[in-house]
Amino acid sequence: MSGDNRTADEVRESIQETRADLGETAAALAAKADVKARVQHAAADKKAEITEKTAEIKDAAVEKAAEIKDAAAEKAAQVKAVAAEKTAHVKEAAAEKTAQVKDLAAEKTAQVKDVAAEKSAQVAGVQQATAQAAGRLANRASEAGHEAKHQFTDGRPADVARRPLPIAALAVAALGVAAVVVAVLRRRR
């Protein structure tokens, strides 16, 4: 104890500190000398760094996927709106065309009805004229028949025998023509 004025307790304490420092230094040197432990520690650090980067990338991917999903939903809504608009336009155009066709059909139907009524009136006029003509022919035939009867019954038998027969034949032919005209008109109805 050469020139030390320290007490024994102080010396013990100093020794304890030196031992602790020496232990730490030895542990540090041992750690530097232990390559396996250093590699394991470096691998653990890299693993933690990679795990952290993976988590960051995963979070970024989830965020990007959410953005893409939102954008797709927005596009789908836009497409749906455009499709609904186009559908409404097509329906409106179809309804308009249907109304036009309906109006045209009603117009053509009215025209056909008018033409049919006109033709019916013409047919009725023809029928009436034919009926009148048939009535006149029947009257003439009746008159011709009476004349023919009187022609053969009136007067002397010698005169009656010389009178021509064609008047009676004409009367019968006129009756036949009248009957044919009436039959044709009835079939047209």
C-alpha positions in Angstrom: 0.0 0.0 0.0 2.3 2.5 -1.1 1.0 5.9 -0.7 -2.5 5.1 -0.7 -4.6 6.7 1.9 -7.6 4.7 1.1 -9.4 2.6 3.5 -9.9 -1.1 3.1 -13.5 -0.7 2.2 -12.6 1.8 -0.6 -10.1 -0.6 -1.9 -12.6 -3.5 -1.9 -15.0 -1.3 -3.7 -12.4 -0.3 -6.3 -11.6 -3.9 -6.8 -15.2 -4.8 -7.3 -15.6 -2.0 -9.9 -12.5 -3.2 -11.7 -13.7 -6.7 -11.7 -17.1 -5.6 -13.1 -15.3 -3.5 -15.8 -13.1 -6.4 -16.6 -16.1 -8.8 -16.7 -17.8 -6.4 -19.2 -14.7 -6.1 -21.3 -14.2 -9.8 -21.3 -17.8 -10.4 -22.2 -17.5 -7.8 -25.0 -14.4 -9.5 -26.3 -16.0 -12.9 -26.1 -19.0 -11.6 -28.0 -16.7 -10.2 -30.7 -14.8 -13.4 -30.8 -18.0 -15.5 -31.0 -18.7 -15.4 -34.8 -21.7 -17.8 -34.5 -23.5 -15.5 -32.0 -22.7 -12.4 -34.1 -24.1 -14.1 -37.3 -27.2 -15.1 -35.4 -27.6 -11.6 -34.0 -27.1 -10.1 -37.6 -29.6 -12.7 -39.0 -32.1 -11.8 -36.3 -31.7 -8.1 -37.1 -32.1 -8.8 -40.9 -35.1 -10.9 -40.1 -36.7 -8.1 -38.1 -35.9 -5.7 -40.8 -37.4 -8.0 -43.5 -40.5 -8.6 -41.3 -40.9 -4.8 -40.9 -40.5 -4.3 -44.7 -42.9 -7.1 -45.4 -45.5 -5.6 -43.1 -45.0 -2.2 -44.8 -45.4 -3.8 -48.3 -48.4 -5.7 -47.1 -50.0 -2.6 -45.7 -49.3 -0.8 -49.0 -50.7 -3.6 -51.0 -53.9 -3.7 -48.9 -54.2 0.1 -49.3 -53.7 -0.2 -53.1 -56.2 -3.0 -53.3 -58.7 -0.9 -51.4 -58.1 2.0 -53.8 -58.5 -0.3 -56.8 -61.6 -1.8 -55.3 -63.1 1.7 -54.8 -62.1 2.7 -58.3 -63.7 -0.4 -59.7 -66.9 0.2 -57.7 -67.0 3.7 -59.0 -66.5 2.6 -62.6 -69.1 0.0 -62.2 -71.5 2.6 -60.9 -70.7 4.8 -63.8 -71.2 2.0 -66.3 -74.5 1.1 -64.6 -75.7 4.7 -64.8 -74.8 4.9 -68.5 -76.5 1.6 -69.1 -79.6 2.7 -67.3 -79.6 6.0 -69.3 -79.1 4.1 -72.6 -81.9 1.6 -71.6 -84.2 4.5 -70.8 -83.4 6.1 -74.2 -84.0 2.9 -76.1 -87.3 2.4 -74.2 -88.4 5.9 -75.0 -87.5 5.5 -78.7 -89.3 2.2 -78.8 -92.4 3.7 -77.2 -92.3 6.6 -79.7 -91.9 4.2 -82.6 -94.7 2.0 -81.2 -97.0 5.1 -80.9 -96.1 6.1 -84.5 -96.9 2.6 -85.8 -100.1 2.5 -83.8 -101.2 5.9 -85.2 -100.3 4.8 -88.7 -102.2 1.6 -88.3 -105.2 3.5 -87.1 -105.0 5.9 -90.0 -104.7 3.0 -92.5 -107.5 1.2 -90.8 -109.7 4.3 -91.1 -108.7 4.6 -94.8 -109.5 1.0 -95.4 -112.9 1.4 -93.7 -113.7 4.4 -95.7 -112.8 2.6 -99.0 -114.7 -0.4 -97.9 -117.8 1.8 -97.1 -117.4 3.5 -100.5 -117.1 0.2 -102.3 -120.0 -1.2 -100.3 -122.1 1.8 -101.3 -121.1 1.3 -104.9 -122.0 -2.4 -104.7 -125.3 -1.5 -103.1 -125.9 0.9 -106.0 -125.0 -1.7 -108.5 -127.3 -4.2 -106.7 -130.1 -1.7 -106.7 -129.6 -0.9 -110.4 -129.4 -4.6 -111.2 -132.5 -5.3 -109.2 -134.3 -2.5 -111.0 -133.1 -3.8 -114.4 -134.2 -7.3 -113.4 -137.6 -5.9 -112.4 -137.9 -4.1 -115.7 -136.8 -7.3 -117.6 -139.3 -9.3 -115.6 -142.1 -6.8 -116.4 -141.1 -6.8 -120.1 -140.9 -10.6 -120.0 -144.4 -10.7 -118.4 -145.7 -8.3 -121.0 -144.1 -10.3 -123.8 -145.6 -13.5 -122.3 -149.0 -11.9 -122.2 -148.6 -10.7 -125.8 -147.5 -14.1 -126.9 -150.4 -15.7 -125.2 -152.8 -13.2 -126.9 -151.0 -13.6 -130.1 -151.8 -17.3 -130.1 -155.3 -17.0 -128.7 -156.7 -13.8 -130.1 -157.9 -13.7 -133.6 -158.6 -16.3 -136.2 -156.9 -19.6 -136.1 -155.4 -19.1 -139.5 -153.9 -15.8 -138.5 -152.6 -17.2 -135.2 -150.8 -19.9 -137.0 -148.9 -17.5 -139.2 -147.6 -15.3 -136.4 -144.0 -15.8 -135.5 -142.9 -17.7 -132.4 -139.7 -15.7 -131.6 -141.5 -13.2 -129.3 -142.3 -16.0 -126.8 -138.7 -17.3 -127.0 -137.3 -13.8 -126.4 -139.5 -13.5 -123.3 -138.2 -16.8 -121.9 -134.6 -15.8 -122.6 -135.1 -12.5 -120.8 -136.4 -14.3 -117.8 -133.4 -16.6 -117.8 -131.0 -13.7 -118.0 -132.7 -12.0 -115.1 -132.5 -15.1 -113.0 -128.7 -15.4 -113.8 -128.1 -11.7 -112.8 -130.0 -12.2 -109.5 -128.0 -15.3 -108.7 -124.6 -13.6 -109.4 -125.6 -10.7 -107.2 -126.6 -12.9 -104.3 -123.2 -14.8 -104.5 -121.3 -11.5 -104.2 -122.9 -10.7 -100.9 
